Amino acid sequence: MTLSPLNHLTPAEKRVVLLLLEGLENRAIAHRLVISHRTVECHISRALSKSGCRNRLELALWLIRNGDPALDRQRREGTMPPMPA
């Protein structure tokens, strides 16, 4: 069984990159998740590093090609677990 590349991301990084995949900008992601803009930047930076991608577009394409179907289904259905307090 092959693990999804998303398994290398923390739950917070997953939430951020899935919103990035929806086309949201950093400030909109921060607003949606009720976290700081800087925190979003850090999560994206770590996701870029872990995925080997150079920019947001490459990261989005990487997610489309290698994403976790269960997480994608949760995102579409609006059933993703909330951010931890």
C-alpha positions as CSV (number, residue, x, y, z in Angstrom):
1,M,0.0,0.0,0.0
2,T,1.4,3.4,-1.0
3,L,1.0,6.3,1.3
4,S,-0.4,9.5,0.0
5,P,2.2,12.4,-0.3
6,L,-0.2,14.3,1.9
7,N,0.6,12.0,4.8
8,H,3.9,13.8,5.1
9,L,2.0,17.1,5.9
10,T,0.7,18.0,9.3
11,P,-3.1,18.3,9.7
12,A,-2.7,22.1,9.7
13,E,-0.6,22.1,6.6
14,K,-3.2,19.8,4.9
15,R,-6.0,22.2,5.6
16,V,-4.0,25.2,4.3
17,V,-2.9,23.4,1.1
18,L,-6.4,22.1,0.4
19,L,-7.7,25.7,0.6
20,L,-4.8,26.8,-1.6
21,L,-6.0,24.2,-4.1
22,E,-9.4,25.9,-4.1
23,G,-7.6,29.1,-5.3
24,L,-7.7,31.0,-2.1
25,E,-5.0,33.5,-1.4
26,N,-3.0,33.5,1.9
27,R,-5.2,36.2,3.6
28,A,-8.4,34.4,2.6
29,I,-7.0,31.1,3.9
30,A,-6.0,32.8,7.2
31,H,-9.5,34.3,7.5
32,R,-11.2,31.0,6.8
33,L,-9.1,29.1,9.3
34,V,-8.9,31.9,11.8
35,I,-5.2,31.9,11.9
36,S,-2.6,34.6,11.1
37,H,-1.4,35.4,7.6
38,R,2.1,34.6,8.7
39,T,1.0,31.1,10.0
40,V,-0.4,30.4,6.5
41,E,2.8,31.4,4.9
42,C,4.7,29.1,7.2
43,H,2.4,26.1,6.5
44,I,2.8,26.7,2.7
45,S,6.5,27.1,3.0
46,R,6.8,23.8,4.9
47,A,4.5,22.1,2.4
48,L,6.6,23.4,-0.5
49,S,9.7,22.0,1.2
50,K,8.2,18.6,1.9
51,S,6.7,18.2,-1.6
52,G,9.8,19.5,-3.4
53,C,7.7,22.1,-5.2
54,R,9.1,25.6,-6.0
55,N,5.9,27.6,-5.9
56,R,2.1,27.6,-5.2
57,L,1.3,26.5,-8.7
58,E,3.6,23.5,-8.6
59,L,2.2,22.7,-5.2
60,A,-1.4,22.8,-6.5
61,L,-0.5,20.5,-9.4
62,W,1.3,18.2,-7.1
63,L,-1.8,18.0,-4.9
64,I,-4.0,17.3,-7.9
65,R,-1.7,14.5,-9.1
66,N,-0.9,13.0,-5.8
67,G,-3.6,14.1,-3.4
68,D,-5.4,11.9,-0.9
69,P,-8.9,11.0,-2.2
70,A,-10.3,10.8,1.3
71,L,-9.2,14.3,2.2
72,D,-10.4,15.6,-1.2
73,R,-13.8,14.0,-0.5
74,Q,-13.9,15.6,3.0
75,R,-13.1,19.0,1.5
76,R,-15.8,18.7,-1.1
77,E,-18.4,17.5,1.4
78,G,-17.4,20.1,4.0
79,T,-16.6,17.5,6.6
80,M,-13.0,18.3,7.3
81,P,-12.2,18.3,11.0
82,P,-11.9,21.7,12.6
83,M,-8.5,23.3,13.3
84,P,-7.3,22.4,16.8
85,A,-7.7,25.2,19.4
